């Protein structure tokens, strides 16, 4: 099976991590997997040494020039399946297939890792009608697609995977020394893009409550994004300088995780949460929200604690409870590590993804159905 993977993002987030794990994992299985990526993006840089890599920089969803370039690449490479890893990738792949006209084109698989609706505008609805199979990172995403009118036979749940061995090999970073923190102070951390749906503003509000009951607690927020300035202002307004630290983007996340006492995922919407899986693989107890697919990874009362999305007081109580109860925290962390190894390894994710390719390619590809015949989307 020869799969052609398309990801158009410049940033490095969970989706790009999953795309790279998929490509490299398929190659380890002896299958050919080529990657098309943004030439100035972090994914392209990290994949450069592995080869079979092609540049593509679409300017949004509607970019006929990029679609024409991808169409020529598909014609020359003749993959068995195209896998779009982000929304713009699905758009450019759909347009490329349209430009191919009557020529046979491989089936299109689309990863869906976010619990956002796909109804959108007319073009958005059209591009998602071209998808032969959605790979959903969680049951929550599959349910959302069903609510948007996508028939169940066009969706398959393949939960995300993480490179557990890489995380286990990573040395723990001394965060007290790295950030000049008081010796022995407990540290909770969040790793996510600084964007609204990740909910870090609720985490900062929770931190203001946390330090009233655990005065020496520190909260690290690891990541970059559009909300960095707003979060910095919120931290100053709440007089949390020194208690909440914005670290910016870091390349050593596994080592950072292994230096934490507790992981916190404050999302208000979330597909599954790759960072949560990384934290579990690192042996951390997790405080999360009941957003999207997080309850499918974090067992409430078993590997961590869950709070309602956007509920800063509940989030603060859960963080404080676990920071003050080291035996329970360690037990949750050990259970999380076992769960990550058993259910969220990259090898399992790659094998299940390859199985989807076999189904859609083995069934052959018919021309996309007319609007209305493949569900609302």
C-alpha positions as CSV (number, residue, x, y, z in Angstrom):
1,X,0.0,0.0,0.0
2,X,1.4,3.4,-1.1
3,X,-0.1,6.4,0.8
4,X,0.4,10.0,0.0
5,X,0.1,12.2,3.1
6,X,-0.8,15.9,2.9
7,X,-0.4,18.4,5.8
8,X,-0.3,22.2,5.1
9,X,0.4,23.6,8.6
10,X,3.4,25.7,9.4
11,X,3.1,25.2,13.1
12,X,3.9,22.1,15.2
13,X,0.9,20.9,17.0
14,X,-0.7,17.5,17.8
15,X,-1.9,17.0,14.2
16,X,1.6,17.4,12.8
17,X,3.0,15.1,15.4
18,X,0.4,12.5,14.4
19,X,1.1,12.9,10.7
20,X,4.8,12.3,11.2
21,X,4.2,9.3,13.5
22,X,1.9,7.9,10.8
23,X,4.4,8.3,7.9
24,X,7.4,7.0,9.8
25,X,5.3,4.1,11.3
26,X,4.1,3.0,7.9
27,X,7.6,3.0,6.6
28,X,8.7,0.8,9.5
29,X,6.0,-1.6,8.4
30,X,7.6,-1.7,5.0
31,X,5.0,0.4,3.2
32,X,5.7,3.4,1.1
33,X,4.4,6.7,2.6
34,X,5.2,10.0,0.9
35,X,4.6,13.3,2.6
36,X,3.5,16.6,1.1
37,X,4.0,19.5,3.6
38,X,4.4,23.3,4.0
39,X,8.1,23.9,3.0
40,X,8.5,26.5,5.7
41,X,6.7,24.5,8.4
42,X,8.1,22.6,11.3
43,X,6.8,19.2,10.0
44,X,8.7,19.6,6.7
45,X,11.9,20.4,8.7
46,X,11.5,17.4,11.0
47,X,10.7,15.1,8.1
48,X,13.5,16.3,5.8
49,X,16.0,13.6,6.7
50,X,13.5,10.8,6.1
51,X,13.0,11.6,2.4
52,X,10.1,11.0,0.0
53,X,9.0,14.6,0.9
54,X,7.4,17.2,-1.4
55,X,6.8,20.9,-0.8
56,X,3.3,22.5,-1.1
57,X,2.2,25.8,0.3
58,X,-1.5,26.4,-0.4
59,X,-2.9,29.8,0.4
60,X,-6.0,28.8,2.1
61,X,-8.8,26.4,1.0
62,X,-9.3,27.8,-2.5
63,X,-5.9,27.7,-4.2
64,X,-6.2,26.2,-7.7
65,X,-2.4,26.5,-8.4
66,X,-1.6,24.4,-5.3
67,X,-4.3,21.9,-6.3
68,X,-2.9,21.7,-9.8
69,X,0.5,21.0,-8.4
70,X,-0.8,18.3,-6.2
71,X,-2.8,16.8,-9.1
72,X,0.4,16.4,-11.1
73,X,2.2,14.9,-8.2
74,X,-0.7,12.4,-7.7
75,X,-0.5,11.5,-11.4
76,X,3.3,11.0,-11.3
77,X,3.4,9.1,-8.0
78,X,0.2,7.1,-8.4
79,X,-0.5,6.4,-4.7
80,X,-3.2,4.0,-3.6
81,X,-4.7,6.5,-1.2
82,X,-4.4,10.2,-0.3
83,X,-4.5,11.1,3.4
84,X,-5.3,14.7,4.3
85,X,-4.2,15.5,7.8
86,X,-5.7,19.0,8.1
87,X,-8.6,21.0,6.7
88,X,-6.6,22.8,4.0
89,X,-5.1,19.5,3.0
90,X,-8.6,18.1,2.5
91,X,-9.5,21.1,0.4
92,X,-6.4,21.0,-1.9
93,X,-6.8,17.2,-2.3
94,X,-10.4,17.6,-3.2
95,X,-9.7,20.2,-5.8
96,X,-6.8,18.1,-7.2
97,X,-9.2,15.3,-7.7
98,X,-11.7,17.6,-9.4
99,X,-9.0,18.8,-11.8
100,X,-8.2,15.2,-12.7
101,X,-11.6,15.1,-14.4
102,X,-12.4,11.6,-15.7
103,X,-9.1,10.2,-14.8
104,X,-9.1,7.7,-12.0
105,X,-8.0,9.2,-8.7
106,X,-7.2,7.4,-5.4
107,X,-9.6,7.5,-2.5
108,X,-9.3,10.3,0.0
109,X,-9.0,9.7,3.7
110,X,-9.2,12.7,6.1
111,X,-8.1,12.8,9.7
112,X,-10.4,14.5,12.0
113,X,-8.6,15.4,15.3
114,X,-10.7,18.3,16.5
115,X,-14.3,18.4,17.8
116,X,-15.4,21.3,15.5
117,X,-18.4,21.1,13.3
118,X,-17.8,20.5,9.6
119,X,-20.9,22.1,8.2
120,X,-19.3,25.5,7.4
121,X,-19.9,27.4,4.1
122,X,-20.8,25.9,0.8
123,X,-17.2,25.1,-0.2
124,X,-16.5,23.5,3.2
125,X,-19.5,21.3,2.8
126,X,-18.4,20.4,-0.7
127,X,-14.8,19.4,0.2
128,X,-16.0,17.2,3.0
129,X,-18.4,15.4,0.7
130,X,-15.3,14.3,-1.3
131,X,-13.9,12.4,1.6
132,X,-14.3,8.6,1.3
133,X,-13.4,7.9,4.9
134,X,-13.0,10.1,8.0
135,X,-10.5,8.8,10.6
136,X,-11.8,10.2,13.9
137,X,-9.4,10.5,16.8
138,X,-12.2,9.8,19.3
139,X,-15.8,8.6,19.6
140,X,-16.7,12.2,20.5
141,X,-15.6,13.4,17.1
142,X,-17.4,10.5,15.4
143,X,-20.6,11.5,17.2
144,X,-20.1,15.1,16.1
145,X,-19.7,14.1,12.5
146,X,-22.8,12.0,12.7
147,X,-24.7,15.0,14.0
148,X,-23.4,17.0,11.1
149,X,-24.9,14.4,8.7
150,X,-21.9,12.2,7.9
151,X,-23.1,8.6,7.5
152,X,-21.5,6.1,10.0
153,X,-20.0,4.0,7.1
154,X,-17.8,7.0,6.2
155,X,-16.2,7.2,9.7
156,X,-13.8,5.0,11.6
157,X,-12.4,5.8,15.1
158,X,-8.6,5.5,15.3
159,X,-7.4,7.0,18.5
160,X,-4.2,8.9,18.4
161,X,-0.9,7.3,19.4
162,X,2.3,8.6,21.0
163,X,5.9,7.5,20.8
164,X,6.0,5.9,24.2
165,X,9.6,4.7,23.9
166,X,10.8,8.2,23.1
167,X,9.1,9.6,26.1
168,X,10.4,6.9,28.4
169,X,14.0,7.5,27.1
170,X,13.8,11.3,27.6
171,X,15.7,12.5,30.7
172,X,13.8,14.5,33.2
173,X,14.4,18.2,33.2
174,X,15.1,20.0,36.5
175,X,12.4,22.6,36.1
176,X,13.3,24.2,39.4
177,X,16.7,25.1,38.1
178,X,15.5,25.8,34.5
179,X,13.0,28.4,35.7
180,X,14.6,29.5,39.0
181,X,11.8,28.1,41.1
182,X,11.9,27.6,44.9
183,X,13.4,24.2,45.8
184,X,10.8,21.5,46.3
185,X,7.8,23.6,45.2
186,X,5.1,21.4,43.4
187,X,4.8,22.1,39.7
188,X,1.7,21.6,37.5
189,X,2.0,22.0,33.8
190,X,0.0,22.5,30.6
191,X,1.3,21.8,27.1
192,X,-0.9,23.2,24.3
193,X,-1.1,25.9,21.7
194,X,-2.2,29.2,23.2
195,X,-5.5,29.4,21.4
196,X,-9.0,29.9,22.8
197,X,-10.3,26.3,22.8
198,X,-7.3,25.1,24.9
199,X,-8.8,27.1,27.8
200,X,-5.6,28.4,29.4
201,X,-7.4,31.5,30.6
202,X,-9.4,29.2,32.8
203,X,-6.2,27.6,34.0
204,X,-4.8,31.0,35.0
205,X,-8.1,31.8,36.9
206,X,-7.7,28.4,38.6
207,X,-4.1,29.2,39.5
208,X,-5.3,32.3,41.3
209,X,-7.4,30.1,43.5
210,X,-4.8,27.4,43.8
211,X,-2.2,29.6,45.4
212,X,-4.5,30.4,48.2
213,X,-4.5,26.8,49.4
214,X,-1.1,25.6,48.0
215,X,0.9,28.9,48.2
216,X,4.1,27.4,46.8
217,X,2.5,25.8,43.8
218,X,3.8,26.8,40.4
219,X,2.0,26.4,37.0
220,X,3.9,26.1,33.7
221,X,2.1,26.8,30.5
222,X,4.1,25.5,27.6
223,X,3.3,26.6,24.1
224,X,3.0,29.5,21.7
225,X,0.0,31.1,20.0
226,X,-2.2,34.1,19.5
227,X,-3.2,34.4,23.2
228,X,0.3,34.8,24.6
229,X,-0.1,38.5,25.2
230,X,-3.6,38.2,26.7
231,X,-2.5,35.5,29.0
232,X,0.5,37.5,30.1
233,X,-1.8,40.5,30.9
234,X,-4.1,38.2,32.8
235,X,-1.2,36.8,34.9
236,X,-0.1,40.4,35.8
237,X,-3.7,41.5,36.6
238,X,-4.1,38.6,39.0
239,X,-0.7,39.2,40.5
240,X,0.5,35.7,39.6
241,X,3.9,36.7,38.3
242,X,6.3,34.0,39.5
243,X,3.4,31.6,40.2
244,X,2.3,31.1,36.5
245,X,5.1,31.0,33.9
246,X,4.6,31.1,30.1
247,X,7.5,29.2,28.8
248,X,6.9,29.7,25.1
249,X,7.4,26.9,22.5
250,X,9.8,24.2,23.5
251,X,11.4,21.3,21.6
252,X,12.1,19.3,24.8
253,X,8.5,18.6,25.8
254,X,9.1,14.9,26.9
255,X,11.8,16.1,29.3
256,X,9.6,19.0,30.6
257,X,6.8,16.5,31.2
258,X,9.1,14.3,33.2
259,X,10.0,17.2,35.4
260,X,6.4,18.0,36.4
261,X,4.4,16.8,39.4
262,X,1.0,17.0,37.6
263,X,-0.3,17.6,34.1
264,X,-3.4,19.8,33.5
265,X,-5.5,20.0,30.3
266,X,-7.9,22.9,30.5
267,X,-9.5,22.6,27.1
268,X,-13.1,23.7,26.4
269,X,-13.2,21.6,23.3
270,X,-10.7,18.8,22.4
271,X,-10.6,16.0,20.0
272,X,-8.6,13.6,22.2
273,X,-5.6,15.5,23.4
274,X,-2.1,14.2,22.3
275,X,-0.5,16.1,25.1
276,X,-2.6,14.2,27.6
277,X,-1.4,10.9,26.1
278,X,2.2,12.1,26.3
279,X,1.7,13.1,29.9
280,X,0.2,9.7,30.7
281,X,3.2,8.0,29.0
282,X,5.5,10.1,31.1
283,X,3.8,8.7,34.3
284,X,1.9,11.8,35.2
285,X,-1.5,12.0,36.8
286,X,-3.8,14.3,34.7
287,X,-6.3,16.9,35.7
288,X,-8.5,17.5,32.6
289,X,-11.9,18.6,31.6
290,X,-14.8,16.7,30.3
291,X,-14.4,18.2,26.9
292,X,-14.6,16.2,23.7
293,X,-12.5,13.0,23.8
294,X,-10.6,13.8,27.0
295,X,-12.8,11.4,29.0
296,X,-11.8,8.7,26.5
297,X,-8.2,9.0,27.6
298,X,-8.3,10.1,31.2
299,X,-10.1,7.7,33.6
300,X,-11.7,9.9,36.2
301,X,-10.6,8.7,39.6
302,X,-8.3,6.1,38.0
303,X,-5.6,8.0,36.0
304,X,-6.6,11.5,37.0
305,X,-9.5,13.9,37.8
306,X,-11.9,15.6,35.4
307,X,-13.7,18.9,35.8
308,X,-16.4,20.6,33.8
309,X,-15.0,22.7,30.9
310,X,-14.5,26.4,31.7
311,X,-15.0,25.8,35.5
312,X,-12.0,27.4,37.1
313,X,-13.0,26.7,40.7
314,X,-13.5,22.9,40.0
315,X,-10.2,22.9,38.1
316,X,-8.4,24.5,41.0
317,X,-9.9,22.0,43.5
318,X,-8.8,19.1,41.4
319,X,-5.2,20.4,41.0
320,X,-4.9,21.2,44.7
321,X,-6.3,17.8,45.7
322,X,-3.6,16.0,43.7
323,X,-0.7,18.3,44.6
324,X,-1.5,17.7,48.3
325,X,-1.9,13.9,47.9
326,X,1.4,12.5,46.6
327,X,0.5,8.8,47.0
328,X,-2.7,9.2,45.1
329,X,-1.0,11.3,42.5
330,X,1.7,8.7,42.0
331,X,-0.9,5.9,41.8
332,X,-2.8,7.8,39.1
333,X,0.4,8.4,37.2
334,X,1.4,4.7,37.3
335,X,-2.0,3.7,36.1
336,X,-1.9,6.3,33.3
337,X,1.5,5.0,32.1
338,X,0.1,1.4,31.9
339,X,-3.0,2.7,30.1
340,X,-0.9,4.7,27.6
341,X,1.3,1.7,26.8
342,X,-1.7,-0.7,26.5
343,X,-4.0,1.6,24.4
344,X,-2.2,4.6,23.0
345,X,1.0,3.4,21.4
346,X,1.9,4.7,18.0
347,X,2.2,1.2,16.6
348,X,-1.4,0.5,17.3
349,X,-2.5,3.8,15.7
350,X,-0.4,3.1,12.6
351,X,-1.8,-0.4,12.2
352,X,-5.4,0.7,12.5
353,X,-4.8,3.5,10.0
354,X,-3.2,1.1,7.5
355,X,-6.3,-1.1,7.9
356,X,-8.5,1.9,6.9
357,X,-6.4,2.3,3.8
358,X,-6.9,-1.3,2.9
359,X,-10.6,-1.0,3.2
360,X,-11.0,2.2,1.1
361,X,-8.5,1.2,-1.5
362,X,-9.8,-2.4,-1.7
363,X,-13.3,-1.2,-2.3
364,X,-12.2,0.8,-5.3
365,X,-13.0,4.4,-5.9
366,X,-16.1,5.8,-7.5
367,X,-16.6,9.4,-8.5
368,X,-17.8,11.6,-5.6
369,X,-21.5,11.4,-5.2
370,X,-23.8,14.3,-6.0
371,X,-24.8,16.5,-3.1
372,X,-27.4,14.9,-0.9
373,X,-26.4,11.3,-1.6
374,X,-23.6,11.1,1.0
375,X,-25.3,12.7,3.9
376,X,-25.6,16.4,4.8
377,X,-21.8,16.9,4.5
